Amino acid sequence: MSGLCELSSTDTVKLTKQPPSTPLESAQRFTHPSHPSGSHFPERASIQSPPLRHQHGADTAPSMGQNTVESTIRPPYSPLQRHSHLRRTTSDLSLELRHVLSATTSLGDDSRWDNVQEQVNSRFKAIVDSFHDSSIKLPSMPTIPNINFSALRPDFTHRRAWSDNLKHPTHGLGSSVNGYNASEGSWTHNKQALNTADNPKISQKSSNSTYPFFDDALENLTGDVVVMGGYRGSILRSAKPPHRQLWVPVKVGLNIRKVNLEVGLEPEDEENMEEHVFSSGMLTHIGPVDISRRLLKRLRACRNAQEGRLRVHDYGYDWRLSPHLLSRKFIEFLDRLPSNARGTSPHGSGAIVIAHSLGGLLTRHAVNKRPELFAGVVYAGVPQYCINILGPLRNGDEVLLSSRVLTAQVNFTLRTSFLLLPEDGKCFLDKMTKKEYPVNFFDVEAWKEYCLSPCVAPAPPPVVQPERKGLLGFVSGSLPSLPLSAKKPSGSFALSKETEATNSLSHAAGTAATKVDDFTSPDNHTLNMQMNTNPHTSTSSTLPLPAALAYLHRTLTSTLLFRSELGFKPSHAASNTYPPVAVLYSTSVPTVYRARVSGRDAIKRADAYQDLAFASGDGVCLARAAMLPKGYRACEGGKVKTQRGHVGLLGDLEGVGRCLVAVRRARDKGVGLGVERMDG
């Protein structure tokens, strides 16, 4: 059982009755018997708590619905506890409570996913997220008015529930008491529990606004706001009229139109890419799946935007090209914005950037190069690494019903693919012993030894070939007249017309069944990049091996250099030129963090990504990988947790609003404006 304060299993804390306290005084102060009276525990882990004015705590009000804001202030043992202070005492009449060290952090309890065998269908999760805040409501069952059924229960049942919550604070996954989620070690706030005492302006709106923090952020946003997508998150068009869309049109996914997204292996091929392909903006949605459409629509419809005080940009870029090139072009774009024009006042200079996924890595690099161009940054699901990229690099990826668009060879030529590789080499785990098998993914020899791409070395077949069937495949496979393949019958006898017609019908039915199975399979990753566990016919390569190896060596070297330039710069921090930053992340979706293999030799086989291990994240980016790198710090109230999946993170308007409010407050205090303008 996880306790709510950090004590060893042998530590004892006494609870004594204190006078009633105000809501802002309800946070408890924990002391240890071995410490002098009144001394605090050392801060060893971040725990989420309600908003309190504290030199290390969160300064923002709690979120409605799904968001939580992190703080280093420790929550009370139980919000239902009538005693308001925990302190050491020698009274024999005091209540004695025992706690154990909690193993749960604000990044989620990874043990929840121990029995998960397959990846979550990210497209289905994205659709659910898109409809979460939709105005379309499903009909509900009629209710009987004016009857309070809870009042009909005997009083002892209420006392029993209160007692059980004290004895078993972590009972049940996701259980909560007055908003405290013991399994997550965080505070999850609902509309009734919304506390906005530290911001009266937001408090006045909270009763009649669905997104009080987002609305408050819109009222105070001025200047330039830039929203940018991630890997595969920008629209790509042909430079030749009529500028057909290359990524991602439905016709391409249905094999009606052919496109070639492959990039040449030489540096000049990407330098001249705009002569052939350009980006026309961020990919805001695909059908019913919202990525950033609602966010951009609300930003552009607010009063400040309508009256010209706020300029909203959706920034698109060719996500296939090298990170250095993309960062340079992004800096050039920011430098041309009105907020960065010469003569702009310091408090009005710089753009606020809302960056999703890969876009956040490019933004972090640009911040280190030109921090004065930024007034603040919101990082949404920005991974320090993402091992999911290893699947597409070896097995290719599917786009809707097509496996010919993002083949293994195409993914190999995309420079940004290598930016997501884990620098520590951790990806593979022994199935039996749990031993780590680190691989140096930035060494060309490792790519040849472990067959990480068919462009370098084809992967040997698995020892046992698994048979994969979907629902329709299973049904049609059980009928002799509907075979799944179009294999020619054995023998030399001629087929009658009736037999030929039957086989044609069987082939059509089998093909349709296969396509439906593929479309509903978690292996289809049109909207985002996930670990592709099944090799397809898209694993062949036509690249000359010497040219592929030279390109790989050059790209890995450049990528390592780029990653080193993402690191924290003490000089920027000392001069107070780093802009305020906030982080939006999720722990609600099982996310791949390891691939289980039967020994190191199994890494090179085609089925190396069949057995996956999961941890907390958003389905693509692990929660731990979404945190800021060492040295960086989020602004006060700027770590916000959401329940959305990776694709729909920016659809959480209240979560984005919390981040924007935190960034604005930090900017108002002088963060990023130089030492002379820093507020106390």
Secondary structure, 3 states (H helix, E strand, C coil): CCCCCCCCCCCEEEECCCCCCCHHHCCCCCCCCCCCCCCCCCCCCCEECCCCCCCCCCCCCCCCCCCEEEECCCCCCCCCCCCCCECCCCCCCCEEEECCCCCCCCCCCHHHHCCCCCCCCHHHHHHHHHHHCCCCCCCCCCCCCCCCHHHHCCHHHHHHHHHHHHHCCCCCCCCEECCEECCCCEECCCCCCCCCCCCHHHHHHCCCCCCHHHHHHHHHCCEEEEEECCCCCEEEEECCCCCCEEECCHHHHCCCCCCCCCCCCCHHHHHCHHHCEEEEEECCEECCEECCHHHHHHHHHCHHHHCCCEEEEEECCCCCCCHHHHHHHHHHHHHCCHHHCCCCCHHHCCEEEEEECHHHHHHHHHHHHCHHHEEEEEEECCCCCCHHHHHHHHHCEEECCEEEEECHHHHHHCHHHHHHCCCCCCCEEECCCCCEECCCCCCHHHHHHCCCCCCCCCCCCCCCCCCCCCHHHHHHHCCCCCCCCCCCCCCCCCCCHHHHHHHHHHHHHHHHHHHHHHHCCCCECCCCCCCCCCCCHHHCCCCCHHHHHHHHHHHHHHHHHHHHCCCCCHHHHHCCCCCCEEEEEECCEEEEEEEEECCHHHHHCCCCCCEEEEEEEECCCECCCCCCCCCCCCCCCCEEEECCCCCCHHHCHHHHHHHHHHHHHHHHCCCCCCHHHCCC
